[in-house]
Amino acid sequence: MRIVFIGPPGAGKGTQAERIIAKYHPAHLSTGDMLRAARDAKTEIGLKAETFMSAGQLVPDDVIIGIIAERLQAPDCQGGYLLDGFPRTIAQAEALDKMLAEKKTPLDVVLELRVPDDELYRRLAGRGRADDKPEVIRERLVAYYNQTSPLLDYYGKKGLVKVIEGLGTVDDIFQRIETVLDNYR
């Protein structure tokens, strides 16, 4: 299964991604994790990404696309993967589509984890991360809605989007995801 996982910061993508990986065994490609690892390792790309991340801005396409292109070549991606945090823009989606078309491995499904803004603020404020201050949360949500939500139209026109309600218990939400993914096994 080749899955794109879309949702705003605080929607619970990380928690649900862990469950998807445990049950369906795709490679987990989290751009957030890849970027944080590069930042913590103080690589050139990581330091470049950090200037954008600390301001609550999205990392430029060329940096992200380079990381993803390399990662998709890894052996663990051959049996499927869960893209978590990528693509975030139409340009990234088009670059991904081009990469996948060359390999003749199109996406199977785009999962949108949908959560109301008031719940997102509550969740993010409770995490205690340095980048979860109110002004940064606001910037991240504005960036998400302006740049990422158009992806839902893009993928919707391809018939790939399945909306998952992101409220309720972790188990309730995962059950909704299973209902969708079981159709792609």
Helices and strands as residue ranges (DSSP letters): E 2-6, H 13-24, E 27-30, H 31-40, H 44-53, H 61-72, G 75-77, E 81-84, H 90-103, E 109-114, H 117-125, H 134-143, I 144-148, H 150-156, E 161-165, H 170-181, G 182-184
